[in-house]
Amino acid sequence: MSKKPKVIALTESTTGRNITFKDTETKAVMTRAAFVERIKQGAYPDYTVKLINGVPTPVSKPDGNEANNLG
């Protein structure tokens, strides 16, 4: 498995949807849309995009380790 960059959620909406994210290795802060685009470009191979309530949403690919989930 590739080395997984640790991405954390920085802010979330009142409904609980993550809004901004931070790559703790590069220190890059991204909007949800920017993170989704970077995942689609292959920059984060251990993450995928799911359509949740009609909104493209970044999610960690399951690996059995709950510590790797977006927090």
PDB file of N, CA, C and O in Angstrom:
ATOM      1  N   MET A   1       0.855  -1.181   0.000  1.00  0.00           N
ATOM      2  CA  MET A   1       0.000   0.000   0.000  1.00  0.00           C
ATOM      3  C   MET A   1       0.896   1.236   0.000  1.00  0.00           C
ATOM      4  O   MET A   1       1.976   1.233   0.591  1.00  0.00           O
ATOM      5  N   SER A   2       0.440   2.277  -0.661  1.00  0.00           N
ATOM      6  CA  SER A   2       1.231   3.506  -0.704  1.00  0.00           C
ATOM      7  C   SER A   2       1.250   4.180   0.667  1.00  0.00           C
ATOM      8  O   SER A   2       0.401   3.929   1.522  1.00  0.00           O
ATOM      9  N   LYS A   3       2.244   5.041   0.841  1.00  0.00           N
ATOM     10  CA  LYS A   3       2.318   5.794   2.088  1.00  0.00           C
ATOM     11  C   LYS A   3       1.142   6.769   2.124  1.00  0.00           C
ATOM     12  O   LYS A   3       0.976   7.578   1.212  1.00  0.00           O
ATOM     13  N   LYS A   4       0.346   6.694   3.153  1.00  0.00           N
ATOM     14  CA  LYS A   4      -0.875   7.489   3.225  1.00  0.00           C
ATOM     15  C   LYS A   4      -0.598   8.851   3.846  1.00  0.00           C
ATOM     16  O   LYS A   4      -0.237   8.935   5.020  1.00  0.00           O
ATOM     17  N   PRO A   5      -0.766   9.934   3.056  1.00  0.00           N
ATOM     18  CA  PRO A   5      -0.667  11.252   3.675  1.00  0.00           C
ATOM     19  C   PRO A   5      -1.789  11.397   4.697  1.00  0.00           C
ATOM     20  O   PRO A   5      -2.917  10.971   4.452  1.00  0.00           O
ATOM     21  N   LYS A   6      -1.492  11.973   5.793  1.00  0.00           N
ATOM     22  CA  LYS A   6      -2.498  12.180   6.825  1.00  0.00           C
ATOM     23  C   LYS A   6      -3.264  13.457   6.481  1.00  0.00           C
ATOM     24  O   LYS A   6      -2.720  14.560   6.546  1.00  0.00           O
ATOM     25  N   VAL A   7      -4.512  13.290   6.121  1.00  0.00           N
ATOM     26  CA  VAL A   7      -5.380  14.424   5.815  1.00  0.00           C
ATOM     27  C   VAL A   7      -6.412  14.513   6.928  1.00  0.00           C
ATOM     28  O   VAL A   7      -7.059  13.526   7.276  1.00  0.00           O
ATOM     29  N   ILE A   8      -6.553  15.701   7.473  1.00  0.00           N
ATOM     30  CA  ILE A   8      -7.538  15.901   8.531  1.00  0.00           C
ATOM     31  C   ILE A   8      -8.561  16.936   8.083  1.00  0.00           C
ATOM     32  O   ILE A   8      -8.263  17.818   7.278  1.00  0.00           O
ATOM     33  N   ALA A   9      -9.751  16.814   8.610  1.00  0.00           N
ATOM     34  CA  ALA A   9     -10.794  17.811   8.360  1.00  0.00           C
ATOM     35  C   ALA A   9     -10.592  18.950   9.355  1.00  0.00           C
ATOM     36  O   ALA A   9     -10.456  18.716  10.556  1.00  0.00           O
ATOM     37  N   LEU A  10     -10.573  20.182   8.852  1.00  0.00           N
ATOM     38  CA  LEU A  10     -10.388  21.345   9.719  1.00  0.00           C
ATOM     39  C   LEU A  10     -11.711  21.942  10.170  1.00  0.00           C
ATOM     40  O   LEU A  10     -11.869  22.304  11.336  1.00  0.00           O
ATOM     41  N   THR A  11     -12.662  22.045   9.247  1.00  0.00           N
ATOM     42  CA  THR A  11     -13.960  22.639   9.581  1.00  0.00           C
ATOM     43  C   THR A  11     -15.071  21.798   8.980  1.00  0.00           C
ATOM     44  O   THR A  11     -14.880  21.074   8.003  1.00  0.00           O
ATOM     45  N   GLU A  12     -16.233  21.916   9.595  1.00  0.00           N
ATOM     46  CA  GLU A  12     -17.401  21.211   9.063  1.00  0.00           C
ATOM     47  C   GLU A  12     -18.620  22.106   9.165  1.00  0.00           C
ATOM     48  O   GLU A  12     -18.669  23.047   9.958  1.00  0.00           O
ATOM     49  N   SER A  13     -19.611  21.781   8.331  1.00  0.00           N
ATOM     50  CA  SER A  13     -20.852  22.547   8.322  1.00  0.00           C
ATOM     51  C   SER A  13     -21.704  22.170   9.529  1.00  0.00           C
ATOM     52  O   SER A  13     -21.360  21.260  10.284  1.00  0.00           O
ATOM     53  N   THR A  14     -22.811  22.873   9.702  1.00  0.00           N
ATOM     54  CA  THR A  14     -23.721  22.569  10.810  1.00  0.00           C
ATOM     55  C   THR A  14     -24.346  21.190  10.656  1.00  0.00           C
ATOM     56  O   THR A  14     -24.828  20.612  11.630  1.00  0.00           O
ATOM     57  N   THR A  15     -24.340  20.652   9.418  1.00  0.00           N
ATOM     58  CA  THR A  15     -24.888  19.310   9.189  1.00  0.00           C
ATOM     59  C   THR A  15     -23.828  18.223   9.347  1.00  0.00           C
ATOM     60  O   THR A  15     -24.132  17.035   9.238  1.00  0.00           O
ATOM     61  N   GLY A  16     -22.582  18.629   9.605  1.00  0.00           N
ATOM     62  CA  GLY A  16     -21.525  17.651   9.815  1.00  0.00           C
ATOM     63  C   GLY A  16     -20.688  17.341   8.592  1.00  0.00           C
ATOM     64  O   GLY A  16     -19.777  16.517   8.672  1.00  0.00           O
ATOM     65  N   ARG A  17     -20.970  17.983   7.448  1.00  0.00           N
ATOM     66  CA  ARG A  17     -20.169  17.746   6.244  1.00  0.00           C
ATOM     67  C   ARG A  17     -18.838  18.485   6.375  1.00  0.00           C
ATOM     68  O   ARG A  17     -18.811  19.674   6.691  1.00  0.00           O
ATOM     69  N   ASN A  18     -17.739  17.778   6.130  1.00  0.00           N
ATOM     70  CA  ASN A  18     -16.417  18.402   6.185  1.00  0.00           C
ATOM     71  C   ASN A  18     -16.299  19.438   5.072  1.00  0.00           C
ATOM     72  O   ASN A  18     -16.687  19.189   3.930  1.00  0.00           O
ATOM     73  N   ILE A  19     -15.753  20.612   5.426  1.00  0.00           N
ATOM     74  CA  ILE A  19     -15.657  21.735   4.491  1.00  0.00           C
ATOM     75  C   ILE A  19     -14.220  21.991   4.055  1.00  0.00           C
ATOM     76  O   ILE A  19     -13.954  22.145   2.862  1.00  0.00           O
ATOM     77  N   THR A  20     -13.293  22.039   5.005  1.00  0.00           N
ATOM     78  CA  THR A  20     -11.890  22.260   4.660  1.00  0.00           C
ATOM     79  C   THR A  20     -11.034  21.148   5.251  1.00  0.00           C
ATOM     80  O   THR A  20     -11.365  20.550   6.275  1.00  0.00           O
ATOM     81  N   PHE A  21      -9.919  20.893   4.566  1.00  0.00           N
ATOM     82  CA  PHE A  21      -9.040  19.782   4.901  1.00  0.00           C
ATOM     83  C   PHE A  21      -7.602  20.257   4.919  1.00  0.00           C
ATOM     84  O   PHE A  21      -7.257  21.241   4.265  1.00  0.00           O
ATOM     85  N   LYS A  22      -6.751  19.547   5.681  1.00  0.00           N
ATOM     86  CA  LYS A  22      -5.327  19.880   5.721  1.00  0.00           C
ATOM     87  C   LYS A  22      -4.503  18.614   5.551  1.00  0.00           C
ATOM     88  O   LYS A  22      -4.713  17.622   6.248  1.00  0.00           O
ATOM     89  N   ASP A  23      -3.576  18.662   4.626  1.00  0.00           N
ATOM     90  CA  ASP A  23      -2.588  17.600   4.461  1.00  0.00           C
ATOM     91  C   ASP A  23      -1.497  17.904   5.477  1.00  0.00           C
ATOM     92  O   ASP A  23      -0.799  18.911   5.350  1.00  0.00           O
ATOM     93  N   THR A  24      -1.340  17.061   6.470  1.00  0.00           N
ATOM     94  CA  THR A  24      -0.404  17.347   7.557  1.00  0.00           C
ATOM     95  C   THR A  24       1.058  17.180   7.144  1.00  0.00           C
ATOM     96  O   THR A  24       1.952  17.622   7.866  1.00  0.00           O
ATOM     97  N   GLU A  25       1.315  16.550   5.997  1.00  0.00           N
ATOM     98  CA  GLU A  25       2.695  16.430   5.518  1.00  0.00           C
ATOM     99  C   GLU A  25       3.122  17.687   4.765  1.00  0.00           C
ATOM    100  O   GLU A  25       4.206  18.219   5.004  1.00  0.00           O
ATOM    101  N   THR A  26       2.271  18.161   3.856  1.00  0.00           N
ATOM    102  CA  THR A  26       2.629  19.327   3.035  1.00  0.00           C
ATOM    103  C   THR A  26       2.125  20.628   3.642  1.00  0.00           C
ATOM    104  O   THR A  26       2.527  21.714   3.223  1.00  0.00           O
ATOM    105  N   LYS A  27       1.242  20.514   4.630  1.00  0.00           N
ATOM    106  CA  LYS A  27       0.593  21.667   5.281  1.00  0.00           C
ATOM    107  C   LYS A  27      -0.422  22.363   4.373  1.00  0.00           C
ATOM    108  O   LYS A  27      -0.927  23.430   4.722  1.00  0.00           O
ATOM    109  N   ALA A  28      -0.726  21.775   3.215  1.00  0.00           N
ATOM    110  CA  ALA A  28      -1.692  22.360   2.286  1.00  0.00           C
ATOM    111  C   ALA A  28      -3.092  22.314   2.897  1.00  0.00           C
ATOM    112  O   ALA A  28      -3.520  21.288   3.426  1.00  0.00           O
ATOM    113  N   VAL A  29      -3.796  23.444   2.813  1.00  0.00           N
ATOM    114  CA  VAL A  29      -5.187  23.528   3.246  1.00  0.00           C
ATOM    115  C   VAL A  29      -6.035  23.581   1.982  1.00  0.00           C
ATOM    116  O   VAL A  29      -5.768  24.369   1.074  1.00  0.00           O
ATOM    117  N   MET A  30      -7.072  22.725   1.935  1.00  0.00           N
ATOM    118  CA  MET A  30      -7.895  22.596   0.731  1.00  0.00           C
ATOM    119  C   MET A  30      -9.380  22.675   1.071  1.00  0.00           C
ATOM    120  O   MET A  30      -9.812  22.235   2.137  1.00  0.00           O
ATOM    121  N   THR A  31     -10.144  23.237   0.156  1.00  0.00           N
ATOM    122  CA  THR A  31     -11.598  23.156   0.259  1.00  0.00           C
ATOM    123  C   THR A  31     -12.001  21.729  -0.093  1.00  0.00           C
ATOM    124  O   THR A  31     -11.189  20.960  -0.609  1.00  0.00           O
ATOM    125  N   ARG A  32     -13.244  21.377   0.183  1.00  0.00           N
ATOM    126  CA  ARG A  32     -13.728  20.053  -0.190  1.00  0.00           C
ATOM    127  C   ARG A  32     -13.585  19.848  -1.692  1.00  0.00           C
ATOM    128  O   ARG A  32     -13.111  18.801  -2.132  1.00  0.00           O
ATOM    129  N   ALA A  33     -13.990  20.837  -2.480  1.00  0.00           N
ATOM    130  CA  ALA A  33     -13.916  20.715  -3.941  1.00  0.00           C
ATOM    131  C   ALA A  33     -12.471  20.532  -4.414  1.00  0.00           C
ATOM    132  O   ALA A  33     -12.208  19.730  -5.310  1.00  0.00           O
ATOM    133  N   ALA A  34     -11.536  21.273  -3.814  1.00  0.00           N
ATOM    134  CA  ALA A  34     -10.127  21.149  -4.198  1.00  0.00           C
ATOM    135  C   ALA A  34      -9.580  19.775  -3.821  1.00  0.00           C
ATOM    136  O   ALA A  34      -8.836  19.173  -4.594  1.00  0.00           O
ATOM    137  N   PHE A  35      -9.943  19.275  -2.641  1.00  0.00           N
ATOM    138  CA  PHE A  35      -9.492  17.954  -2.215  1.00  0.00           C
ATOM    139  C   PHE A  35     -10.056  16.880  -3.137  1.00  0.00           C
ATOM    140  O   PHE A  35      -9.340  15.958  -3.528  1.00  0.00           O
ATOM    141  N   VAL A  36     -11.333  16.994  -3.487  1.00  0.00           N
ATOM    142  CA  VAL A  36     -11.961  16.051  -4.419  1.00  0.00           C
ATOM    143  C   VAL A  36     -11.197  16.047  -5.741  1.00  0.00           C
ATOM    144  O   VAL A  36     -10.897  14.983  -6.281  1.00  0.00           O
ATOM    145  N   GLU A  37     -10.882  17.224  -6.259  1.00  0.00           N
ATOM    146  CA  GLU A  37     -10.159  17.318  -7.530  1.00  0.00           C
ATOM    147  C   GLU A  37      -8.779  16.692  -7.432  1.00  0.00           C
ATOM    148  O   GLU A  37      -8.353  15.992  -8.351  1.00  0.00           O
ATOM    149  N   ARG A  38      -8.072  16.930  -6.334  1.00  0.00           N
ATOM    150  CA  ARG A  38      -6.735  16.345  -6.144  1.00  0.00           C
ATOM    151  C   ARG A  38      -6.816  14.816  -6.048  1.00  0.00           C
ATOM    152  O   ARG A  38      -5.931  14.117  -6.540  1.00  0.00           O
ATOM    153  N   ILE A  39      -7.874  14.299  -5.417  1.00  0.00           N
ATOM    154  CA  ILE A  39      -8.069  12.842  -5.362  1.00  0.00           C
ATOM    155  C   ILE A  39      -8.268  12.304  -6.770  1.00  0.00           C
ATOM    156  O   ILE A  39      -7.662  11.299  -7.144  1.00  0.00           O
ATOM    157  N   LYS A  40      -9.112  12.965  -7.551  1.00  0.00           N
ATOM    158  CA  LYS A  40      -9.386  12.526  -8.929  1.00  0.00           C
ATOM    159  C   LYS A  40      -8.137  12.582  -9.798  1.00  0.00           C
ATOM    160  O   LYS A  40      -7.997  11.787 -10.727  1.00  0.00           O
ATOM    161  N   GLN A  41      -7.225  13.510  -9.508  1.00  0.00           N
ATOM    162  CA  GLN A  41      -5.978  13.637 -10.265  1.00  0.00           C
ATOM    163  C   GLN A  41      -4.940  12.601  -9.837  1.00  0.00           C
ATOM    164  O   GLN A  41      -3.894  12.476 -10.472  1.00  0.00           O
ATOM    165  N   GLY A  42      -5.219  11.863  -8.772  1.00  0.00           N
ATOM    166  CA  GLY A  42      -4.308  10.827  -8.314  1.00  0.00           C
ATOM    167  C   GLY A  42      -3.331  11.256  -7.240  1.00  0.00           C
ATOM    168  O   GLY A  42      -2.444  10.483  -6.876  1.00  0.00           O
ATOM    169  N   ALA A  43      -3.468  12.469  -6.722  1.00  0.00           N
ATOM    170  CA  ALA A  43      -2.544  12.966  -5.710  1.00  0.00           C
ATOM    171  C   ALA A  43      -2.702  12.257  -4.362  1.00  0.00           C
ATOM    172  O   ALA A  43      -1.766  12.218  -3.564  1.00  0.00           O
ATOM    173  N   TYR A  44      -3.877  11.705  -4.118  1.00  0.00           N
ATOM    174  CA  TYR A  44      -4.154  11.026  -2.850  1.00  0.00           C
ATOM    175  C   TYR A  44      -4.747   9.644  -3.153  1.00  0.00           C
ATOM    176  O   TYR A  44      -5.960   9.457  -3.059  1.00  0.00           O
ATOM    177  N   PRO A  45      -3.890   8.672  -3.517  1.00  0.00           N
ATOM    178  CA  PRO A  45      -4.386   7.362  -3.946  1.00  0.00           C
ATOM    179  C   PRO A  45      -5.093   6.559  -2.855  1.00  0.00           C
ATOM    180  O   PRO A  45      -5.795   5.596  -3.163  1.00  0.00           O
ATOM    181  N   ASP A  46      -4.925   6.932  -1.600  1.00  0.00           N
ATOM    182  CA  ASP A  46      -5.569   6.196  -0.517  1.00  0.00           C
ATOM    183  C   ASP A  46      -6.919   6.787  -0.134  1.00  0.00           C
ATOM    184  O   ASP A  46      -7.515   6.408   0.874  1.00  0.00           O
ATOM    185  N   TYR A  47      -7.393   7.724  -0.958  1.00  0.00           N
ATOM    186  CA  TYR A  47      -8.701   8.345  -0.750  1.00  0.00           C
ATOM    187  C   TYR A  47      -9.509   8.181  -2.018  1.00  0.00           C
ATOM    188  O   TYR A  47      -8.953   8.039  -3.108  1.00  0.00           O
ATOM    189  N   THR A  48     -10.810   8.201  -1.874  1.00  0.00           N
ATOM    190  CA  THR A  48     -11.712   8.103  -3.011  1.00  0.00           C
ATOM    191  C   THR A  48     -12.823   9.130  -2.836  1.00  0.00           C
ATOM    192  O   THR A  48     -12.945   9.764  -1.788  1.00  0.00           O
ATOM    193  N   VAL A  49     -13.625   9.279  -3.876  1.00  0.00           N
ATOM    194  CA  VAL A  49     -14.724  10.241  -3.838  1.00  0.00           C
ATOM    195  C   VAL A  49     -16.030   9.480  -3.959  1.00  0.00           C
ATOM    196  O   VAL A  49     -16.215   8.685  -4.880  1.00  0.00           O
ATOM    197  N   LYS A  50     -16.936   9.728  -3.023  1.00  0.00           N
ATOM    198  CA  LYS A  50     -18.275   9.149  -3.065  1.00  0.00           C
ATOM    199  C   LYS A  50     -19.281  10.269  -3.229  1.00  0.00           C
ATOM    200  O   LYS A  50     -19.080  11.378  -2.732  1.00  0.00           O
ATOM    201  N   LEU A  51     -20.359   9.977  -3.925  1.00  0.00           N
ATOM    202  CA  LEU A  51     -21.436  10.944  -4.078  1.00  0.00           C
ATOM    203  C   LEU A  51     -22.398  10.730  -2.912  1.00  0.00           C
ATOM    204  O   LEU A  51     -23.099   9.719  -2.855  1.00  0.00           O
ATOM    205  N   ILE A  52     -22.426  11.687  -1.980  1.00  0.00           N
ATOM    206  CA  ILE A  52     -23.277  11.593  -0.798  1.00  0.00           C
ATOM    207  C   ILE A  52     -24.276  12.735  -0.839  1.00  0.00           C
ATOM    208  O   ILE A  52     -23.903  13.907  -0.800  1.00  0.00           O
ATOM    209  N   ASN A  53     -25.544  12.378  -0.916  1.00  0.00           N
ATOM    210  CA  ASN A  53     -26.626  13.368  -1.048  1.00  0.00           C
ATOM    211  C   ASN A  53     -26.367  14.320  -2.210  1.00  0.00           C
ATOM    212  O   ASN A  53     -26.634  15.518  -2.121  1.00  0.00           O
ATOM    213  N   GLY A  54     -25.842  13.766  -3.301  1.00  0.00           N
ATOM    214  CA  GLY A  54     -25.600  14.546  -4.500  1.00  0.00           C
ATOM    215  C   GLY A  54     -24.343  15.399  -4.476  1.00  0.00           C
ATOM    216  O   GLY A  54     -24.108  16.170  -5.407  1.00  0.00           O
ATOM    217  N   VAL A  55     -23.523  15.280  -3.426  1.00  0.00           N
ATOM    218  CA  VAL A  55     -22.316  16.101  -3.286  1.00  0.00           C
ATOM    219  C   VAL A  55     -21.081  15.191  -3.327  1.00  0.00           C
ATOM    220  O   VAL A  55     -20.986  14.254  -2.534  1.00  0.00           O
ATOM    221  N   PRO A  56     -20.128  15.453  -4.245  1.00  0.00           N
ATOM    222  CA  PRO A  56     -18.883  14.680  -4.240  1.00  0.00           C
ATOM    223  C   PRO A  56     -18.161  14.886  -2.908  1.00  0.00           C
ATOM    224  O   PRO A  56     -17.878  16.013  -2.502  1.00  0.00           O
ATOM    225  N   THR A  57     -17.867  13.754  -2.233  1.00  0.00           N
ATOM    226  CA  THR A  57     -17.341  13.806  -0.877  1.00  0.00           C
ATOM    227  C   THR A  57     -16.100  12.935  -0.764  1.00  0.00           C
ATOM    228  O   THR A  57     -16.141  11.755  -1.110  1.00  0.00           O
ATOM    229  N   PRO A  58     -14.980  13.507  -0.278  1.00  0.00           N
ATOM    230  CA  PRO A  58     -13.771  12.697  -0.111  1.00  0.00           C
ATOM    231  C   PRO A  58     -13.906  11.749   1.076  1.00  0.00           C
ATOM    232  O   PRO A  58     -14.399  12.131   2.138  1.00  0.00           O
ATOM    233  N   VAL A  59     -13.464  10.514   0.882  1.00  0.00           N
ATOM    234  CA  VAL A  59     -13.471   9.516   1.954  1.00  0.00           C
ATOM    235  C   VAL A  59     -12.187   8.700   1.879  1.00  0.00           C
ATOM    236  O   VAL A  59     -11.623   8.507   0.802  1.00  0.00           O
ATOM    237  N   SER A  60     -11.736   8.228   3.028  1.00  0.00           N
ATOM    238  CA  SER A  60     -10.580   7.336   3.084  1.00  0.00           C
ATOM    239  C   SER A  60     -10.974   5.987   2.532  1.00  0.00           C
ATOM    240  O   SER A  60     -12.084   5.512   2.773  1.00  0.00           O
ATOM    241  N   LYS A  61     -10.063   5.358   1.783  1.00  0.00           N
ATOM    242  CA  LYS A  61     -10.305   3.984   1.353  1.00  0.00           C
ATOM    243  C   LYS A  61     -10.134   3.107   2.583  1.00  0.00           C
ATOM    244  O   LYS A  61      -9.175   3.289   3.334  1.00  0.00           O
ATOM    245  N   PRO A  62     -11.034   2.167   2.807  1.00  0.00           N
ATOM    246  CA  PRO A  62     -10.949   1.314   4.000  1.00  0.00           C
ATOM    247  C   PRO A  62      -9.662   0.490   4.015  1.00  0.00           C
ATOM    248  O   PRO A  62      -9.266  -0.091   3.004  1.00  0.00           O
ATOM    249  N   ASP A  63      -9.025   0.452   5.176  1.00  0.00           N
ATOM    250  CA  ASP A  63      -7.852  -0.397   5.338  1.00  0.00           C
ATOM    251  C   ASP A  63      -7.884  -1.120   6.682  1.00  0.00           C
ATOM    252  O   ASP A  63      -6.903  -1.749   7.079  1.00  0.00           O
ATOM    253  N   GLY A  64      -9.017  -1.028   7.377  1.00  0.00           N
ATOM    254  CA  GLY A  64      -9.162  -1.702   8.651  1.00  0.00           C
ATOM    255  C   GLY A  64      -8.620  -0.927   9.844  1.00  0.00           C
ATOM    256  O   GLY A  64      -8.690  -1.407  10.976  1.00  0.00           O
ATOM    257  N   ASN A  65      -8.082   0.264   9.606  1.00  0.00           N
ATOM    258  CA  ASN A  65      -7.511   1.063  10.683  1.00  0.00           C
ATOM    259  C   ASN A  65      -8.332   2.324  10.858  1.00  0.00           C
ATOM    260  O   ASN A  65      -8.247   3.239  10.040  1.00  0.00           O
ATOM    261  N   GLU A  66      -9.131   2.383  11.924  1.00  0.00           N
ATOM    262  CA  GLU A  66     -10.003   3.544  12.148  1.00  0.00           C
ATOM    263  C   GLU A  66      -9.205   4.832  12.356  1.00  0.00           C
ATOM    264  O   GLU A  66      -9.742   5.919  12.145  1.00  0.00           O
ATOM    265  N   ALA A  67      -7.946   4.735  12.760  1.00  0.00           N
ATOM    266  CA  ALA A  67      -7.122   5.915  12.956  1.00  0.00           C
ATOM    267  C   ALA A  67      -6.847   6.647  11.645  1.00  0.00           C
ATOM    268  O   ALA A  67      -6.455   7.814  11.659  1.00  0.00           O
ATOM    269  N   ASN A  68      -7.048   5.971  10.512  1.00  0.00           N
ATOM    270  CA  ASN A  68      -6.809   6.583   9.206  1.00  0.00           C
ATOM    271  C   ASN A  68      -8.030   7.295   8.657  1.00  0.00           C
ATOM    272  O   ASN A  68      -7.957   7.890   7.582  1.00  0.00           O
ATOM    273  N   ASN A  69      -9.145   7.252   9.360  1.00  0.00           N
ATOM    274  CA  ASN A  69     -10.342   7.923   8.876  1.00  0.00           C
ATOM    275  C   ASN A  69     -10.181   9.424   8.994  1.00  0.00           C
ATOM    276  O   ASN A  69      -9.479   9.918   9.877  1.00  0.00           O
ATOM    277  N   LEU A  70     -10.845  10.156   8.087  1.00  0.00           N
ATOM    278  CA  LEU A  70     -10.807  11.610   8.178  1.00  0.00           C
ATOM    279  C   LEU A  70     -11.389  12.021   9.511  1.00  0.00           C
ATOM    280  O   LEU A  70     -12.459  11.555   9.902  1.00  0.00           O
ATOM    281  N   GLY A  71     -10.677  12.903  10.215  1.00  0.00           N
ATOM    282  CA  GLY A  71     -11.130  13.299  11.532  1.00  0.00           C
ATOM    283  C   GLY A  71     -11.638  14.715  11.573  1.00  0.00           C
ATOM    284  O   GLY A  71     -12.057  15.190  12.628  1.00  0.00           O
TER     285      GLY A  71
END
